[in-house]
Structure formats: C-alpha cells, structure tokens
Amino acid sequence: MKTFNQILNFRLIALLFVAVFAASCSNDDDAAPEEENEVEVITSVSLIFTNNADATDVVTATAVDPDGEGIQELQVNDEITLTADATYTLTMAILNALDPADVEDIGEEILEEDDEHQFFFSFTTDVFADPAGNGNFDDAADAINYNDTDDNGNPVGLSTSWTTNAAASTGGSFRVRLQHQPDIKTADTGVNDGDTDFDLTFVLNVQ
C-alpha cells in the first residue's frame, strides 16, 4: 500500500507541474505585445515632373504592384525623359488601390505624418545642374532641393525641384526611396534609418 500511495503522489505532483507550466506559457503568450507593421501598403507610385516654364511639359513615370498583397514588389513601367536645361517640380501620386471602391491616397497620410517620413534620392552624377552631385543616399546632408518640411523643419520630399543639365544624356538612373522613421527622424537621419516603404529606380534621359 505504501508503494501505491507513493506512485499516486508522484503522479499528482507531475500533473500539477504540467498544469502550472501550461498556465505560465499561456500567460506569457497573452502578455506578448502584437507586432505592428508600420510599412505603408502601396500599390502604385507615380513620379510627376512638371516643367516650371511650360505647363504642357509634364512627364509621368509609374511603378505598379501587379499582385496587390502578393509577394511581388512594385514594378517600374516607364522611363523618365526630361528636357535639357529646364527646371521641373517633382510631385508624387502614391496610392493604395487594393480596394478599387475605396482608393487610399497614401500621399495624404504621409503629409499628415510628415515628421515620420522622408524621401531620399540618388541619380546619375551631374545629370542635373541643380542639385549637383548624385543625390543624398550616401550622405543625408548632400544637396536635394526639398520644397517641403515637417513641423521640426526637416525635409519631407513630396515636392522637390530639379534643373536638368544643358547636355543631353541617355540611360541614366533616377532612384527614389521613401523611409518611414517614426520617433527617430531628425535632420541627420539617412536612407538606412527606419523602414523602407518603397525603393524604385527609373531610367533617366535628358534630351
């Protein structure tokens, strides 16, 4: 009888241990915070270059996500061809059209959260007379003509200015990346800070 009681007690202790362990794991799962996905849902991005001296000279280049929420990324559909020795204002149309009946203007959201977003640019060296150089991917302090700033005076990039070089060129590149930088954006944060909402490279021609 003594042996039977010992076995029974051992089984009861083992069952109690299993129950406590399971409850502990359940509590840990309940306490774990849900991971938030801060990256914007974007199905199309259009770069719109408008010639400041000729309103009929409007160049639009678009990238589209062909499978919505699928695994494919935005795909560039167009080249950018600008007039030589001309100044353009670049604006962007950024949309989430997963629901065609309720298309979301992500540009408006970026504007509302401009202290969390910044566009960065990289391009073929000296294809532009202003800004000169090759963009601010390698150094956030390099010249880009931002027309907009957030409440802290830091650049955003929904509107920028570009003056092409007088010399014609073909087969160059123009790259734009949107970084989402909640709680970290400063005058010094760069292209690798935060999360990337999109990163697109277009062929750039000047004629």
Contacts in CASP RR format, 6 or more apart in sequence:
PFRMAT RR
TARGET T0000
AUTHOR 0000-0000-0000
METHOD contacts of the structure
MODEL  1
MKTFNQILNFRLIALLFVAVFAASCSNDDDAAPEEENEVEVITSVSLIFT
NNADATDVVTATAVDPDGEGIQELQVNDEITLTADATYTLTMAILNALDP
ADVEDIGEEILEEDDEHQFFFSFTTDVFADPAGNGNFDDAADAINYNDTD
DNGNPVGLSTSWTTNAAASTGGSFRVRLQHQPDIKTADTGVNDGDTDFDL
TFVLNVQ
38 180 0 8 1.000
38 182 0 8 1.000
38 195 0 8 1.000
39 180 0 8 1.000
39 195 0 8 1.000
39 196 0 8 1.000
39 197 0 8 1.000
40 96 0 8 1.000
40 106 0 8 1.000
40 109 0 8 1.000
40 110 0 8 1.000
40 178 0 8 1.000
40 180 0 8 1.000
40 197 0 8 1.000
41 69 0 8 1.000
41 96 0 8 1.000
41 98 0 8 1.000
41 104 0 8 1.000
41 106 0 8 1.000
42 65 0 8 1.000
42 74 0 8 1.000
42 94 0 8 1.000
42 95 0 8 1.000
42 96 0 8 1.000
42 106 0 8 1.000
42 197 0 8 1.000
42 198 0 8 1.000
43 64 0 8 1.000
43 65 0 8 1.000
43 68 0 8 1.000
43 74 0 8 1.000
43 95 0 8 1.000
43 96 0 8 1.000
43 97 0 8 1.000
43 98 0 8 1.000
44 62 0 8 1.000
44 63 0 8 1.000
44 64 0 8 1.000
44 65 0 8 1.000
44 74 0 8 1.000
44 93 0 8 1.000
44 94 0 8 1.000
44 95 0 8 1.000
44 97 0 8 1.000
45 62 0 8 1.000
45 63 0 8 1.000
45 74 0 8 1.000
45 92 0 8 1.000
45 93 0 8 1.000
45 94 0 8 1.000
45 95 0 8 1.000
45 198 0 8 1.000
45 200 0 8 1.000
46 60 0 8 1.000
46 61 0 8 1.000
46 62 0 8 1.000
46 63 0 8 1.000
46 92 0 8 1.000
46 93 0 8 1.000
46 94 0 8 1.000
47 60 0 8 1.000
47 61 0 8 1.000
47 62 0 8 1.000
47 80 0 8 1.000
47 90 0 8 1.000
47 92 0 8 1.000
47 174 0 8 1.000
47 176 0 8 1.000
47 202 0 8 1.000
48 58 0 8 1.000
48 59 0 8 1.000
48 60 0 8 1.000
48 90 0 8 1.000
48 91 0 8 1.000
48 92 0 8 1.000
48 93 0 8 1.000
49 58 0 8 1.000
49 59 0 8 1.000
49 60 0 8 1.000
49 80 0 8 1.000
49 82 0 8 1.000
49 88 0 8 1.000
49 89 0 8 1.000
49 90 0 8 1.000
49 162 0 8 1.000
50 57 0 8 1.000
50 58 0 8 1.000
50 88 0 8 1.000
50 89 0 8 1.000
50 90 0 8 1.000
50 91 0 8 1.000
51 57 0 8 1.000
51 58 0 8 1.000
51 83 0 8 1.000
51 86 0 8 1.000
51 87 0 8 1.000
51 88 0 8 1.000
52 86 0 8 1.000
52 87 0 8 1.000
52 88 0 8 1.000
52 89 0 8 1.000
53 86 0 8 1.000
53 87 0 8 1.000
54 86 0 8 1.000
57 83 0 8 1.000
57 86 0 8 1.000
59 80 0 8 1.000
59 81 0 8 1.000
59 82 0 8 1.000
59 88 0 8 1.000
60 78 0 8 1.000
61 76 0 8 1.000
61 77 0 8 1.000
61 78 0 8 1.000
61 79 0 8 1.000
61 80 0 8 1.000
61 202 0 8 1.000
62 76 0 8 1.000
62 77 0 8 1.000
62 78 0 8 1.000
63 74 0 8 1.000
63 75 0 8 1.000
63 76 0 8 1.000
63 77 0 8 1.000
63 198 0 8 1.000
63 200 0 8 1.000
63 202 0 8 1.000
64 74 0 8 1.000
64 75 0 8 1.000
64 77 0 8 1.000
65 72 0 8 1.000
65 73 0 8 1.000
65 74 0 8 1.000
65 75 0 8 1.000
66 72 0 8 1.000
66 75 0 8 1.000
68 98 0 8 1.000
69 98 0 8 1.000
74 198 0 8 1.000
74 200 0 8 1.000
76 200 0 8 1.000
76 201 0 8 1.000
76 202 0 8 1.000
78 202 0 8 1.000
79 202 0 8 1.000
79 203 0 8 1.000
79 204 0 8 1.000
79 205 0 8 1.000
80 174 0 8 1.000
80 202 0 8 1.000
80 203 0 8 1.000
80 204 0 8 1.000
80 205 0 8 1.000
81 204 0 8 1.000
81 205 0 8 1.000
81 206 0 8 1.000
81 207 0 8 1.000
82 88 0 8 1.000
82 162 0 8 1.000
82 164 0 8 1.000
82 204 0 8 1.000
82 205 0 8 1.000
82 206 0 8 1.000
82 207 0 8 1.000
83 164 0 8 1.000
83 206 0 8 1.000
83 207 0 8 1.000
84 164 0 8 1.000
84 165 0 8 1.000
84 166 0 8 1.000
84 167 0 8 1.000
84 168 0 8 1.000
84 206 0 8 1.000
84 207 0 8 1.000
85 129 0 8 1.000
85 163 0 8 1.000
85 164 0 8 1.000
85 165 0 8 1.000
85 166 0 8 1.000
86 163 0 8 1.000
86 164 0 8 1.000
87 130 0 8 1.000
87 161 0 8 1.000
87 162 0 8 1.000
87 163 0 8 1.000
87 164 0 8 1.000
88 161 0 8 1.000
88 162 0 8 1.000
88 163 0 8 1.000
88 164 0 8 1.000
89 147 0 8 1.000
89 159 0 8 1.000
89 160 0 8 1.000
89 161 0 8 1.000
89 162 0 8 1.000
90 159 0 8 1.000
90 160 0 8 1.000
90 161 0 8 1.000
90 162 0 8 1.000
91 158 0 8 1.000
91 159 0 8 1.000
92 107 0 8 1.000
92 119 0 8 1.000
92 158 0 8 1.000
93 107 0 8 1.000
94 105 0 8 1.000
94 106 0 8 1.000
94 107 0 8 1.000
94 110 0 8 1.000
94 178 0 8 1.000
95 103 0 8 1.000
95 104 0 8 1.000
95 105 0 8 1.000
95 106 0 8 1.000
96 103 0 8 1.000
96 104 0 8 1.000
96 106 0 8 1.000
97 103 0 8 1.000
97 104 0 8 1.000
107 158 0 8 1.000
110 117 0 8 1.000
110 156 0 8 1.000
110 158 0 8 1.000
110 178 0 8 1.000
111 156 0 8 1.000
111 158 0 8 1.000
113 182 0 8 1.000
114 148 0 8 1.000
114 149 0 8 1.000
114 150 0 8 1.000
114 151 0 8 1.000
114 156 0 8 1.000
114 158 0 8 1.000
115 150 0 8 1.000
115 151 0 8 1.000
115 152 0 8 1.000
115 154 0 8 1.000
115 185 0 8 1.000
116 180 0 8 1.000
116 181 0 8 1.000
116 182 0 8 1.000
116 183 0 8 1.000
116 185 0 8 1.000
117 156 0 8 1.000
117 178 0 8 1.000
117 179 0 8 1.000
117 180 0 8 1.000
117 181 0 8 1.000
117 185 0 8 1.000
117 197 0 8 1.000
118 154 0 8 1.000
118 155 0 8 1.000
118 156 0 8 1.000
118 157 0 8 1.000
118 178 0 8 1.000
118 179 0 8 1.000
118 181 0 8 1.000
118 185 0 8 1.000
118 189 0 8 1.000
118 190 0 8 1.000
119 156 0 8 1.000
119 157 0 8 1.000
119 158 0 8 1.000
119 160 0 8 1.000
119 176 0 8 1.000
119 177 0 8 1.000
119 178 0 8 1.000
119 179 0 8 1.000
120 135 0 8 1.000
120 136 0 8 1.000
120 137 0 8 1.000
120 140 0 8 1.000
120 144 0 8 1.000
120 176 0 8 1.000
120 177 0 8 1.000
120 179 0 8 1.000
120 190 0 8 1.000
120 191 0 8 1.000
121 135 0 8 1.000
121 136 0 8 1.000
121 137 0 8 1.000
121 144 0 8 1.000
121 160 0 8 1.000
121 174 0 8 1.000
121 175 0 8 1.000
121 176 0 8 1.000
121 177 0 8 1.000
122 134 0 8 1.000
122 135 0 8 1.000
122 136 0 8 1.000
122 137 0 8 1.000
122 138 0 8 1.000
122 173 0 8 1.000
122 174 0 8 1.000
122 175 0 8 1.000
122 177 0 8 1.000
123 134 0 8 1.000
123 135 0 8 1.000
123 172 0 8 1.000
123 173 0 8 1.000
123 174 0 8 1.000
123 175 0 8 1.000
123 204 0 8 1.000
124 134 0 8 1.000
124 169 0 8 1.000
124 171 0 8 1.000
124 172 0 8 1.000
124 173 0 8 1.000
124 174 0 8 1.000
124 204 0 8 1.000
125 133 0 8 1.000
125 134 0 8 1.000
126 132 0 8 1.000
126 133 0 8 1.000
126 134 0 8 1.000
126 165 0 8 1.000
127 164 0 8 1.000
127 165 0 8 1.000
127 169 0 8 1.000
127 172 0 8 1.000
127 204 0 8 1.000
127 206 0 8 1.000
128 162 0 8 1.000
128 163 0 8 1.000
128 164 0 8 1.000
128 165 0 8 1.000
129 163 0 8 1.000
129 164 0 8 1.000
129 165 0 8 1.000
129 166 0 8 1.000
130 143 0 8 1.000
130 145 0 8 1.000
130 161 0 8 1.000
130 162 0 8 1.000
130 163 0 8 1.000
131 142 0 8 1.000
131 143 0 8 1.000
131 144 0 8 1.000
131 145 0 8 1.000
131 162 0 8 1.000
132 143 0 8 1.000
133 142 0 8 1.000
133 143 0 8 1.000
134 142 0 8 1.000
135 142 0 8 1.000
135 143 0 8 1.000
135 144 0 8 1.000
136 142 0 8 1.000
136 143 0 8 1.000
136 144 0 8 1.000
136 190 0 8 1.000
136 191 0 8 1.000
137 175 0 8 1.000
137 177 0 8 1.000
137 191 0 8 1.000
140 188 0 8 1.000
140 189 0 8 1.000
140 190 0 8 1.000
140 191 0 8 1.000
141 188 0 8 1.000
144 155 0 8 1.000
144 160 0 8 1.000
145 160 0 8 1.000
145 161 0 8 1.000
145 162 0 8 1.000
146 155 0 8 1.000
146 156 0 8 1.000
146 157 0 8 1.000
146 159 0 8 1.000
146 160 0 8 1.000
147 157 0 8 1.000
147 159 0 8 1.000
147 160 0 8 1.000
147 161 0 8 1.000
148 155 0 8 1.000
148 156 0 8 1.000
148 157 0 8 1.000
148 158 0 8 1.000
148 159 0 8 1.000
149 155 0 8 1.000
149 156 0 8 1.000
150 156 0 8 1.000
150 185 0 8 1.000
152 185 0 8 1.000
152 186 0 8 1.000
153 187 0 8 1.000
154 185 0 8 1.000
154 186 0 8 1.000
154 187 0 8 1.000
164 206 0 8 1.000
165 206 0 8 1.000
167 206 0 8 1.000
168 206 0 8 1.000
168 207 0 8 1.000
169 205 0 8 1.000
169 206 0 8 1.000
170 205 0 8 1.000
170 206 0 8 1.000
170 207 0 8 1.000
171 203 0 8 1.000
171 204 0 8 1.000
171 205 0 8 1.000
172 203 0 8 1.000
172 204 0 8 1.000
172 205 0 8 1.000
173 201 0 8 1.000
173 202 0 8 1.000
173 203 0 8 1.000
173 204 0 8 1.000
174 201 0 8 1.000
174 202 0 8 1.000
174 203 0 8 1.000
174 204 0 8 1.000
175 199 0 8 1.000
175 200 0 8 1.000
175 201 0 8 1.000
175 202 0 8 1.000
176 199 0 8 1.000
176 200 0 8 1.000
177 191 0 8 1.000
177 196 0 8 1.000
177 198 0 8 1.000
177 199 0 8 1.000
177 200 0 8 1.000
178 196 0 8 1.000
178 197 0 8 1.000
178 198 0 8 1.000
178 199 0 8 1.000
179 189 0 8 1.000
179 190 0 8 1.000
179 191 0 8 1.000
179 193 0 8 1.000
179 194 0 8 1.000
179 195 0 8 1.000
179 196 0 8 1.000
179 197 0 8 1.000
180 194 0 8 1.000
180 195 0 8 1.000
180 196 0 8 1.000
180 197 0 8 1.000
181 189 0 8 1.000
181 193 0 8 1.000
181 194 0 8 1.000
181 195 0 8 1.000
184 193 0 8 1.000
184 194 0 8 1.000
185 193 0 8 1.000
END
